[in-house]
């Protein structure tokens, strides 16, 4: 197994593969969480590569090798900018895979934890070339998550430097990427959700409510949609969730 540190365009990433992989090998782009970095998801990559899947672990804007030393508050102000930038960079990585002759098919999955799961949701709205996805602690409803984040900042006494007009403008932008507004965009593709019921960072109930709505769109193929619930977990994916997510991706890319 090779773990290679590469630059694809302006995106630093880890490219994890074996020497017998080729253009017919399925690929997963796995996206890290807020204030995290690409190296923190090597355990997902390890499982996937052993199942015959090539893995790309990119650093999001302002994270990992792209850090600019911003404070957490400065990063919070840029959260949705980072998410939207990552959504577009996933397409950039997809095009690079094809340019490098590493993808001669559509066997490609997108997955991520926390912010990475949020980015994955947005990608599913925009890109019909995604074959399967795993959303761990993610929120398909961008506008509702944004409202929840503002409520949490207010509760914690943070003086949030945004007017109502600013928030309205952001919501208009978020609507472009908010797949909860257009659940038909999932188009019956195999999707795996994992979420802990005690999650206070990305609320469980909104994601589960969306999953229940989504089930109506999967009546012809209900086996393509699953939601793994952990009643005792907060905002951390335990080992069984990680294994289930990687099993799902590998199975549906085979």
Order of alpha helices (4+ residues) and beta strands (2+ residues): beta-beta-beta-alpha-beta-alpha-alpha-beta-alpha-beta-alpha-alpha-beta-alpha-beta-alpha
